[in-house]
């Protein structure tokens, strides 16, 4: 299960259930997909298809929504 936790611009932010325990968020769009760590700091983990300016834009969106993503992570994975 991959619940969508946020949509902004062309991007869908989501978690993959039953994945590694380190807090992170996935993002996808028609252009590609990426994974960002949320701890200990926001950092790009992996990506495919995005250009540098798109990754910068996505990272900024992750930073703007960091608190929401962390709260959603805790809610989702505490089940």
KAVEN-V739483 format. One line per field, one symbol per residue. psi: psi as a letter, one per 20 degrees, with the letter a starting at -180 (. if undefined). A space follows every 50 residues. Layout:
BEGIN
psi = ???
END
This chain:
BEGIN
psi = pnppiqppcjppprqpqlaqipprqqqqahhbqrppqiqirpqpgqrphq rghghggghghgghjgggggghggggji.
END
